[in-house]
């Protein structure tokens, strides 16, 4: 990871940059706040260059890749978004923190509602209805979300399954058939493990529902249905709880659609589940 301030580094390397790389540099200087949230595909489109040009630009600056460059850019960017934890100060009162959190959650939910497609939800629910088995997958923090989503669906049918290990996910993917469906959670939609697993799922003929933030993320090229969540997470602000709430909002809409489309099954299953777990409560 390059330790030098991004803007100082960019100024130092400018004389050695190619014409197309200078186009990228100019865009970053003019749109530094927005740029830190863009996927490499979106950045390339905004700059009017190829993705390979963006990658070469990052390498010319001394970064290992695009994400490392974005982290450096975010760290150097002073004016953080109003709802970012990076905009907090040690002088803030607890009452102000409460107000800050309310704004964060409201912003993410509102953004998610504006980008979530009703048609995509319907398509995903139909895939789930006809699936023999449904696997909920994710990596890192998204793996926890996948578990929460599986728990919700498992009260309706035991055809919903979970695997909390990337190796076991890969094994499960290799044994799937065209009757199976995978719900994969990935905010970035661009991790190596995810692409490896989804490629294996695709080879098996199973269907893929991807919940992600970026409509042009690499993972979307393998997905049969893409469900978008809103809210921006800075590259240096990992594990944002409001962002997770946005993902769960998408999942909740999907669960509700599936429940209503399979109302009799859901009603019977939840009654049996409630009766079975009643002894667990005081």
C-alpha positions in Angstrom: 0.0 0.0 0.0 1.4 3.4 -1.0 1.8 5.6 2.1 2.3 8.9 0.3 -0.7 11.4 0.2 -2.7 10.7 -2.9 -2.6 14.3 -4.3 1.1 14.7 -3.7 1.7 11.3 -5.4 -0.5 12.3 -8.4 1.3 15.7 -8.8 4.7 13.9 -8.6 3.7 11.3 -11.2 1.9 13.6 -13.6 4.8 14.4 -15.9 5.3 10.6 -16.6 1.6 9.9 -17.3 0.2 9.1 -20.8 -2.4 11.3 -22.4 -5.2 8.9 -21.5 -3.9 8.5 -17.9 -4.0 12.3 -17.6 -7.7 12.2 -18.6 -8.2 9.9 -15.6 -6.1 12.2 -13.3 -8.2 15.3 -14.4 -11.4 13.5 -13.6 -10.2 12.5 -10.2 -9.2 16.1 -9.4 -12.6 17.4 -10.5 -14.8 14.7 -9.0 -12.7 13.4 -6.0 -15.7 12.9 -3.7 -17.8 10.9 -6.2 -14.8 9.0 -7.6 -14.1 7.1 -4.4 -17.5 5.3 -4.7 -17.2 4.3 -8.4 -16.5 0.8 -9.7 -13.7 0.4 -12.2 -16.3 0.0 -14.9 -18.1 3.2 -13.9 -14.8 5.1 -13.6 -13.8 4.0 -17.1 -17.2 5.1 -18.5 -17.0 8.5 -16.8 -13.5 9.1 -18.1 -14.3 7.8 -21.6 -11.4 5.2 -21.5 -11.0 1.4 -21.3 -10.9 -0.4 -17.9 -7.4 -1.4 -18.8 -6.4 2.2 -18.9 -7.7 2.8 -15.3 -5.8 -0.2 -14.1 -2.6 1.0 -15.8 -3.1 4.4 -14.3 -3.3 2.9 -10.8 -0.1 0.9 -11.5 1.7 4.0 -12.8 1.0 5.7 -9.5 2.5 2.7 -7.6 -0.8 1.0 -6.5 -1.4 -2.8 -6.8 -4.8 -2.3 -8.2 -7.9 -0.1 -8.5 -9.3 -0.7 -5.0 -6.0 0.3 -3.4 -6.0 3.5 -5.4 -9.6 4.2 -4.2 -8.6 3.7 -0.6 -5.7 6.2 -0.9 -8.1 8.7 -2.6 -10.7 8.3 0.1 -8.0 8.8 2.8 -6.8 12.0 1.1 -10.3 13.4 0.6 -11.1 15.9 3.4 -14.8 16.7 2.8 -16.4 13.3 3.7 -20.1 12.7 3.1 -22.4 14.0 5.8 -23.5 10.6 7.0 -20.1 9.0 7.0 -18.5 8.0 10.3 -15.4 9.7 9.0 -17.3 13.1 9.4 -17.7 12.5 13.2 -15.8 14.6 15.7 -14.8 13.7 19.3 -16.8 16.7 20.5 -20.1 15.3 19.3 -22.7 14.6 22.0 -24.6 11.3 22.3 -27.8 13.1 21.2 -26.0 14.2 18.1 -24.7 10.7 17.4 -28.3 9.4 17.6 -29.4 12.0 15.1 -26.4 11.1 12.9 -27.4 7.4 12.9 -31.0 8.1 12.2 -29.9 10.1 9.1 -27.5 7.4 8.0 -30.2 4.7 8.1 -32.9 6.8 6.5 -30.5 7.8 3.7 -29.5 4.2 2.9 -33.1 2.9 3.0 -34.3 5.8 0.8 -31.5 5.2 -1.7 -32.2 1.5 -1.8 -35.9 2.0 -2.4 -35.1 4.2 -5.3 -32.8 1.7 -7.1 -34.5 -1.6 -6.2 -36.5 -3.0 -9.2 -39.9 -4.5 -8.5 -39.5 -6.6 -11.7 -36.2 -7.9 -10.5 -37.8 -8.9 -7.1 -40.6 -10.7 -9.0 -38.0 -12.6 -11.2 -36.0 -13.6 -8.1 -39.1 -14.8 -6.2 -40.1 -16.9 -9.2 -36.6 -18.5 -9.3 -36.9 -19.3 -5.5 -40.4 -20.8 -5.9 -39.3 -23.3 -8.5 -35.9 -24.1 -7.0 -35.2 -27.5 -5.5 -32.5 -26.0 -3.2 -31.5 -22.4 -2.5 -28.1 -21.6 -1.1 -27.3 -18.3 0.7 -23.7 -17.3 0.2 -21.5 -14.3 1.1 -17.9 -13.5 2.1 -16.6 -11.6 5.1 -19.3 -9.4 6.6 -21.7 -10.3 3.8 -21.5 -13.9 5.0 -23.2 -12.8 8.2 -25.9 -11.1 6.2 -26.3 -14.3 4.1 -26.9 -16.2 7.4 -29.5 -13.7 8.5 -31.3 -14.1 5.2 -31.2 -17.8 5.3 -32.6 -17.8 8.9 -35.6 -15.8 7.6 -36.3 -18.1 4.6 -35.7 -21.2 6.7 -38.9 -20.6 8.6 -40.8 -21.2 5.4 -38.9 -24.2 3.9 -35.9 -26.3 4.6 -34.9 -26.1 1.0 -33.0 -23.0 1.9 -29.4 -23.7 2.9 -26.3 -21.9 4.2 -22.6 -22.5 4.0 -20.3 -20.2 6.1 -17.0 -21.3 4.6 -15.7 -20.3 1.1 -14.2 -23.8 0.5 -17.6 -25.5 1.3 -19.4 -22.9 -0.9 -17.2 -23.9 -3.8 -17.8 -27.6 -3.2 -21.6 -27.0 -2.9 -21.4 -25.0 -6.2 -19.7 -27.8 -8.0 -22.5 -30.2 -7.0 -25.4 -28.0 -7.9 -27.8 -28.7 -10.8 -30.1 -26.6 -13.0 -32.8 -26.9 -10.3 -30.8 -25.0 -7.7 -30.5 -21.3 -7.0 -27.8 -19.2 -5.2 -28.5 -15.9 -3.4 -25.1 -14.2 -3.2 -24.5 -11.1 -1.1 -21.7 -8.8 -2.1 -21.8 -5.0 -1.8 -18.9 -4.5 -4.2 -19.9 -7.4 -6.5 -16.2 -7.7 -7.2 -14.3 -10.1 -5.0 -12.1 -12.9 -6.2 -13.7 -15.6 -4.1 -17.2 -14.5 -5.2 -16.2 -14.7 -8.9 -14.6 -18.1 -8.5 -17.7 -19.5 -6.7 -20.2 -17.9 -9.1 -18.3 -19.2 -12.1 -18.6 -22.7 -10.6 -22.3 -22.2 -10.0 -22.8 -21.0 -13.6 -21.0 -24.2 -14.9 -23.4 -26.3 -12.9 -26.4 -24.7 -14.6 -27.8 -23.3 -11.3 -29.3 -19.8 -11.2 -27.8 -16.8 -9.4 -29.5 -13.9 -7.6 -26.9 -11.3 -6.7 -27.6 -8.6 -4.1 -25.0 -5.8 -4.7 -24.6 -2.0 -4.9 -22.9 -1.7 -8.3 -25.0 -2.4 -11.4 -21.9 -2.8 -13.5 -19.9 -4.9 -11.0 -18.1 -8.0 -12.5 -20.5 -10.3 -10.6 -23.5 -9.0 -12.4 -22.2 -10.6 -15.6 -22.8 -14.0 -14.1 -26.0 -13.3 -12.3 -29.5 -14.2 -13.6 -31.1 -11.5 -11.4 -29.4 -8.5 -9.9 -31.0 -6.8 -6.8 -29.5 -3.4 -6.1 -29.0 -1.8 -2.7 -28.4 1.9 -2.2 -26.1 3.9 0.1 -22.5 4.8 -0.4 -19.7 3.2 1.6 -16.3 4.8 1.5 -13.4 2.4 0.7 -11.9 3.2 4.1 -15.2 2.8 6.0 -15.5 -1.0 6.0 -18.5 -2.7 7.7 -21.0 0.1 7.7 -24.1 -1.0 9.7 -26.5 1.3 7.7 -25.2 -0.3 4.5 -25.9 -3.7 5.9 -29.4 -2.5 6.7 -29.8 -1.6 3.0 -28.9 -5.2 2.0 -31.4 -6.6 4.6 -34.1 -4.2 3.3 -33.7 -5.8 -0.2 -33.8 -9.2 1.4 -36.9 -8.4 3.4 -38.8 -7.3 0.2 -37.8 -10.6 -1.4 -38.9 -12.6 1.6 -42.2 -10.8 1.7 -42.8 -11.4 -2.1 -41.9 -15.1 -1.7 -44.1 -15.4 1.3 -47.1 -14.0 -0.4 -46.5 -16.1 -3.6 -46.4 -19.2 -1.4 -48.9 -18.1 1.2 -50.4 -21.4 2.2 -46.9 -23.0 2.6 -45.6 -20.0 4.6 -48.6 -20.0 6.8 -48.4 -23.7 7.6 -44.6 -23.7 8.0 -44.5 -20.7 10.3 -47.3 -22.2 12.5 -45.4 -25.4 12.8 -42.1 -23.6 13.4 -43.7 -21.4 16.1 -45.2 -24.4 17.9 -41.9 -26.3 17.8 -39.9 -23.4 19.3 -42.5 -22.4 21.9 -40.8 -24.5 24.5 -37.7 -22.4 24.2 -39.3 -19.3 25.7 -40.2 -18.7 29.4 
